[in-house]
Amino acid sequence: MSETRAAILAELSKLELPDGGNIVSRDMVRALGVEDGEVRFVIEAPNPDMARQMEPLRAAAERAAMSVAGVTKASVALTAHAPTAKAPPPKDPPSLKIGGHAKGGQTSIRPATVRSIIAVASGKGGVGKSTVSSNLAVALARLGRKTGLLDADIYGPSQPRMMGKSARPASPDGKIIEPLHAHGVTFMSIGLMLDPDKAVVWRGPMLMGALQQMISQVNWGDLDVLIVDLPPGTGDVQLTLCQRAQPTGAIVVSTPQDVALLDARKAMDMFNTLKTPILGLIENMSLFHCPECGYEAHIFGHGGVKAEADKLGIPFLGALPIDLDTRLAGDEGTPIAARDGYMADMFAQLGHRLIMGGLA
């Protein structure tokens, strides 16, 4: 039997393959059996495509087996390796697209786990609204409140720099966004999701969609208060926030300069139109103390915001000076309210006032 088997293999080794070798040397002969003059074996091709082309070779193998002395019948089957299942390429984390048309009509997007939302607004840019927002959030956190900070200034987000964070927030499922944490504050900004060197060139519907995502799709957790740093002016972001997130109220920041107050009045009129309570006014850059001689300079005027608050019957929350350390702290990513000193105390007093009023 072994002699017959060896003779069959010798004949099969004469069947050369087009790409070199033969079916024996290429280990393509499988399950060779010889019994009572009957020979059975399988030719196993490397793949189904090659097997479909090997029918002439299968027939030749049968004839080669039949040519061996003592073989009365030969049965040769042709098969192929099943194609190796390729492992799917590793999936990147689900892609989260920021911006897009807002969904849900006028349904509320206010997170159920956030007790109070305070919008910090200004009629014009450059009055220190973002500085007030970041420092107020940090001051409230230091006073023991669970505090969030949302940078909704979509065209000019500055909170990543002021809070010292630049990492892109994670979104494991492509839907829920995990916020960052800095200085005890839960923090989110559109600036963390986009190229910091690229301008945001979006129309109103895109802005509203982005704001909706940053409020309703961020995992804010349980918060006593969420501070929202609004863009300056009276636009789509303000409208969407007030109509769909129902903020507890708004704080308006202005310098005492007449030009700034003109725009601040428009911001207050907007909140009144949208029936969002105005919690108070802050006069920023109220004065400047010369560190060398102690001279007090009222660079932008003095007392204009307090006078406006008194005229309108709106609480005046305080006057903040121009302070070099405050500016440096913001540029370094550690708000001055996270430290100890005169300016930190001023923001702590502002935060304490909000807490005592049941607003934070």
C-alpha positions as CSV (number, residue, x, y, z in Angstrom):
1,M,0.0,0.0,0.0
2,S,2.8,2.4,0.9
3,E,4.5,1.6,-2.4
4,T,1.3,2.4,-4.4
5,R,0.9,5.7,-2.4
6,A,4.5,6.6,-3.2
7,A,4.0,5.8,-6.9
8,I,0.9,8.0,-7.0
9,L,2.7,10.9,-5.4
10,A,5.5,10.5,-7.9
11,E,3.1,10.7,-10.8
12,L,1.3,13.7,-9.3
13,S,4.6,15.5,-8.8
14,K,4.9,15.7,-12.6
15,L,1.9,18.0,-12.7
16,E,3.5,21.4,-12.6
17,L,1.8,24.6,-11.7
18,P,1.9,27.7,-13.9
19,D,3.4,29.8,-11.1
20,G,6.1,27.2,-10.2
21,G,6.3,23.9,-8.4
22,N,3.8,21.1,-8.5
23,I,0.8,20.0,-6.5
24,V,3.0,17.8,-4.3
25,S,5.8,20.2,-3.6
26,R,3.2,22.9,-2.9
27,D,1.5,20.7,-0.4
28,M,-1.9,20.8,-2.3
29,V,-2.6,17.0,-2.1
30,R,-4.8,16.2,0.9
31,A,-6.4,13.0,2.3
32,L,-4.7,10.6,-0.1
33,G,-6.2,7.1,0.5
34,V,-5.7,3.8,-1.4
35,E,-8.1,0.9,-0.7
36,D,-8.6,-2.2,-2.9
37,G,-7.3,-0.5,-6.0
38,E,-9.4,2.7,-5.4
39,V,-7.6,6.0,-4.9
40,R,-9.2,9.1,-3.4
41,F,-7.6,12.4,-2.6
42,V,-8.3,16.1,-2.6
43,I,-6.4,18.9,-4.4
44,E,-6.7,22.0,-2.2
45,A,-6.1,25.3,-4.0
46,P,-4.9,28.4,-2.1
47,N,-8.0,30.3,-2.8
48,P,-11.4,29.9,-4.6
49,D,-10.3,32.0,-7.6
50,M,-7.4,29.6,-8.3
51,A,-9.6,26.6,-7.7
52,R,-12.0,27.7,-10.4
53,Q,-9.1,27.6,-12.9
54,M,-7.8,24.2,-11.9
55,E,-10.4,21.8,-13.3
56,P,-8.0,20.7,-16.1
57,L,-5.4,20.0,-13.4
58,R,-7.9,17.9,-11.4
59,A,-8.7,15.8,-14.4
60,A,-4.9,15.4,-15.1
61,A,-4.4,14.2,-11.5
62,E,-7.0,11.5,-12.0
63,R,-5.3,10.3,-15.1
64,A,-1.9,10.3,-13.3
65,A,-3.3,8.2,-10.5
66,M,-4.9,5.8,-12.9
67,S,-1.5,5.3,-14.6
68,V,-0.1,3.6,-11.5
69,A,-0.1,-0.2,-11.5
70,G,-2.8,-1.7,-9.4
71,V,-5.1,1.4,-9.4
72,T,-8.5,0.6,-10.8
73,K,-10.4,3.7,-9.9
74,A,-9.4,7.3,-9.1
75,S,-11.6,10.0,-7.5
76,V,-10.1,13.5,-7.1
77,A,-12.0,16.4,-5.6
78,L,-11.0,20.0,-5.9
79,T,-11.4,22.4,-3.0
80,A,-9.9,25.7,-1.8
81,H,-9.0,27.4,1.4
82,A,-11.8,29.6,2.7
83,P,-10.8,33.2,2.3
84,T,-9.2,34.5,5.5
85,A,-11.6,36.8,7.2
86,K,-9.9,40.1,7.5
87,A,-10.2,41.8,10.8
88,P,-12.1,45.0,10.5
89,P,-9.9,48.0,10.6
90,P,-9.7,49.5,14.1
91,K,-12.5,52.0,14.5
92,D,-11.7,55.5,15.4
93,P,-13.8,57.0,18.2
94,P,-17.1,58.1,16.8
95,S,-16.8,61.4,15.1
96,L,-18.7,64.2,16.8
97,K,-19.7,66.9,14.4
98,I,-20.0,70.3,15.9
99,G,-22.4,72.8,14.5
100,G,-25.4,72.2,12.3
101,H,-29.0,73.2,12.3
102,A,-30.7,73.2,15.8
103,K,-33.1,70.3,16.4
104,G,-36.2,70.1,18.4
105,G,-37.9,73.3,17.5
106,Q,-38.6,75.3,20.6
107,T,-38.3,72.4,23.1
108,S,-36.2,73.1,26.2
109,I,-32.5,72.2,26.1
110,R,-31.8,73.1,29.7
111,P,-30.0,70.2,31.4
112,A,-32.1,68.6,34.2
113,T,-29.0,68.3,36.4
114,V,-28.2,72.0,36.4
115,R,-30.0,74.0,39.1
116,S,-29.2,77.5,37.9
117,I,-27.9,79.0,34.7
118,I,-26.5,82.5,34.8
119,A,-25.6,84.3,31.5
120,V,-22.8,86.8,31.5
121,A,-23.4,89.3,28.7
122,S,-22.1,92.6,27.3
123,G,-23.4,95.0,24.7
124,K,-20.0,95.2,23.0
125,G,-16.7,93.3,23.0
126,G,-13.6,94.3,24.9
127,V,-15.2,95.1,28.2
128,G,-13.9,92.1,30.1
129,K,-17.0,89.9,30.0
130,S,-15.0,86.7,29.6
131,T,-12.6,87.6,32.4
132,V,-15.5,88.2,34.7
133,S,-17.1,84.9,33.6
134,S,-14.1,82.7,34.3
135,N,-13.2,84.4,37.6
136,L,-16.8,84.3,38.8
137,A,-17.0,80.6,38.0
138,V,-13.7,79.8,39.9
139,A,-14.8,82.0,42.8
140,L,-18.1,80.1,43.1
141,A,-16.3,76.8,43.0
142,R,-14.0,78.0,45.8
143,L,-17.0,78.9,47.8
144,G,-18.2,75.2,47.6
145,R,-20.6,75.4,44.7
146,K,-20.7,72.8,42.0
147,T,-19.9,75.1,39.1
148,G,-19.8,74.8,35.3
149,L,-18.5,77.3,32.8
150,L,-19.8,77.3,29.2
151,D,-17.9,79.4,26.7
152,A,-20.7,80.3,24.2
153,D,-18.7,83.0,22.5
154,I,-18.5,80.9,19.4
155,Y,-16.8,83.4,17.1
156,G,-14.2,84.4,19.7
157,P,-13.8,81.7,22.4
158,S,-11.2,82.8,24.9
159,Q,-12.0,80.5,27.9
160,P,-9.6,77.7,26.9
161,R,-6.7,80.1,27.3
162,M,-8.1,81.7,30.5
163,M,-8.8,78.3,32.1
164,G,-5.5,76.8,30.9
165,K,-7.1,73.9,29.0
166,S,-6.6,73.0,25.3
167,A,-7.4,69.2,25.1
168,R,-10.2,68.1,22.9
169,P,-13.1,66.8,24.9
170,A,-13.8,63.1,24.5
171,S,-17.1,61.7,23.0
172,P,-17.0,57.9,23.4
173,D,-20.3,57.4,21.6
174,G,-20.2,60.3,19.2
175,K,-23.1,61.9,21.0
176,I,-22.4,62.8,24.6
177,I,-19.4,65.2,25.2
178,E,-17.3,64.8,28.3
179,P,-16.3,68.2,29.5
180,L,-13.0,69.2,30.9
181,H,-12.3,70.2,34.5
182,A,-10.1,73.1,35.6
183,H,-9.7,75.0,38.9
184,G,-12.6,73.1,40.4
185,V,-14.9,74.1,37.4
186,T,-16.6,71.8,34.9
187,F,-15.7,73.5,31.6
188,M,-16.7,73.4,28.0
189,S,-15.9,75.7,25.0
190,I,-16.4,75.5,21.3
191,G,-12.7,76.5,21.1
192,L,-11.8,73.1,22.4
193,M,-13.5,71.4,19.4
194,L,-12.2,73.5,16.5
195,D,-8.8,74.5,15.2
196,P,-7.8,77.5,17.3
197,D,-6.2,79.2,14.3
198,K,-9.3,78.9,12.0
199,A,-12.0,81.4,11.9
200,V,-15.6,80.2,12.6
201,V,-17.5,81.2,9.5
202,W,-21.0,80.0,10.4
203,R,-24.5,81.4,9.7
204,G,-27.1,81.6,12.4
205,P,-28.5,78.1,12.2
206,M,-25.0,76.6,12.7
207,L,-24.5,78.8,15.7
208,M,-27.7,77.7,17.3
209,G,-27.0,74.1,16.6
210,A,-23.5,74.4,18.2
211,L,-25.0,76.0,21.3
212,Q,-27.7,73.4,21.6
213,Q,-25.0,70.7,21.5
214,M,-22.8,72.4,24.1
215,I,-25.7,72.7,26.5
216,S,-27.7,69.5,25.9
217,Q,-25.1,67.0,24.8
218,V,-22.4,67.8,27.4
219,N,-22.2,65.6,30.4
220,W,-22.5,68.4,32.9
221,G,-23.3,66.3,35.9
222,D,-25.0,67.8,38.9
223,L,-24.3,71.5,39.1
224,D,-25.5,74.2,41.4
225,V,-24.8,76.8,38.7
226,L,-23.7,77.0,35.1
227,I,-22.0,80.3,34.1
228,V,-22.5,81.0,30.4
229,D,-20.0,83.4,28.7
230,L,-22.1,84.8,25.9
231,P,-20.8,86.5,22.8
232,P,-21.1,90.3,22.8
233,G,-24.1,91.9,21.3
234,T,-27.7,90.7,20.8
235,G,-27.6,87.9,18.3
236,D,-28.7,84.3,17.6
237,V,-26.8,82.7,20.5
238,Q,-28.4,85.0,23.1
239,L,-31.8,84.4,21.5
240,T,-31.4,80.6,21.5
241,L,-30.1,80.5,25.1
242,C,-32.9,82.6,26.5
243,Q,-35.7,80.9,24.6
244,R,-34.6,77.3,24.9
245,A,-32.3,77.1,28.0
246,Q,-34.4,79.4,30.2
247,P,-31.5,80.9,32.2
248,T,-32.1,81.9,35.8
249,G,-31.0,85.4,34.8
250,A,-28.3,87.5,33.2
251,I,-25.4,89.7,34.4
252,V,-24.4,92.5,32.1
253,V,-20.8,93.7,32.1
254,S,-19.8,97.2,30.9
255,T,-17.1,99.7,31.3
256,P,-18.3,103.2,32.5
257,Q,-17.6,104.7,29.1
258,D,-20.6,106.2,27.4
259,V,-20.1,104.2,24.2
260,A,-20.1,100.9,26.1
261,L,-23.2,101.9,28.1
262,L,-25.1,102.6,24.9
263,D,-24.6,99.0,23.8
264,A,-25.2,97.7,27.4
265,R,-28.6,99.3,27.3
266,K,-29.4,97.3,24.1
267,A,-28.3,94.1,25.8
268,M,-30.6,94.8,28.8
269,D,-33.5,95.6,26.5
270,M,-32.9,92.3,24.7
271,F,-33.1,90.4,28.0
272,N,-36.3,92.3,29.0
273,T,-37.8,91.5,25.6
274,L,-37.0,87.8,26.1
275,K,-38.3,87.9,29.7
276,T,-34.9,86.9,31.1
277,P,-34.3,88.5,34.6
278,I,-31.4,90.9,34.8
279,L,-29.6,89.9,38.0
280,G,-27.4,93.0,38.0
281,L,-24.7,95.1,36.4
282,I,-20.9,95.0,36.8
283,E,-18.7,98.0,36.1
284,N,-15.4,96.6,34.8
285,M,-12.2,98.7,34.3
286,S,-13.7,101.2,36.7
287,L,-10.4,102.7,37.7
288,F,-6.7,102.2,37.6
289,H,-4.4,102.5,40.6
290,C,-0.8,103.4,39.6
291,P,1.4,100.8,41.3
292,E,4.2,103.4,41.5
293,C,2.6,106.4,43.0
294,G,-0.9,105.2,44.0
295,Y,-2.6,107.8,41.7
296,E,-6.2,106.7,40.9
297,A,-7.1,107.3,37.2
298,H,-10.6,106.9,35.8
299,I,-9.5,106.0,32.3
300,F,-13.0,105.1,31.0
301,G,-14.9,107.4,33.2
302,H,-16.4,106.5,36.6
303,G,-19.7,105.6,38.0
304,G,-21.7,105.4,34.8
305,V,-22.7,101.8,35.3
306,K,-23.9,102.3,38.8
307,A,-25.9,105.4,37.7
308,E,-27.5,103.3,35.0
309,A,-28.4,100.6,37.5
310,D,-29.9,103.1,39.9
311,K,-31.9,104.7,37.0
312,L,-33.3,101.3,35.9
313,G,-33.8,99.8,39.4
314,I,-31.3,97.0,38.6
315,P,-28.9,95.7,41.3
316,F,-25.4,97.1,41.0
317,L,-23.1,94.1,41.7
318,G,-19.8,96.0,42.0
319,A,-17.0,97.9,40.3
320,L,-13.8,96.1,39.3
321,P,-10.6,98.0,38.6
322,I,-8.1,97.6,35.7
323,D,-5.6,95.2,37.2
324,L,-2.4,93.9,35.7
325,D,-2.3,90.7,37.7
326,T,-5.8,89.8,36.6
327,R,-4.8,90.2,33.0
328,L,-1.6,88.2,33.4
329,A,-3.4,85.4,35.4
330,G,-5.9,85.0,32.5
331,D,-3.2,84.8,29.9
332,E,-1.4,82.2,32.0
333,G,-4.5,80.0,32.3
334,T,-5.0,80.4,36.1
335,P,-7.8,83.0,36.8
336,I,-6.9,85.5,39.6
337,A,-9.9,84.1,41.6
338,A,-8.0,80.9,42.0
339,R,-5.4,82.7,44.0
340,D,-5.4,84.8,47.2
341,G,-5.4,88.6,47.2
342,Y,-7.5,91.7,46.7
343,M,-8.9,90.8,43.2
344,A,-9.7,87.2,44.3
345,D,-11.6,88.6,47.3
346,M,-13.6,90.9,45.0
347,F,-14.8,88.0,42.9
348,A,-15.5,86.0,46.0
349,Q,-17.7,88.8,47.3
350,L,-19.6,88.7,44.0
351,G,-20.0,85.0,44.2
352,H,-21.1,85.1,47.8
353,R,-23.8,87.7,46.8
354,L,-25.2,85.3,44.2
355,I,-25.2,82.5,46.7
356,M,-27.0,84.5,49.3
357,G,-29.6,85.5,46.7
358,G,-30.3,81.9,45.9
359,L,-28.9,82.2,42.4
360,A,-25.9,79.9,42.7
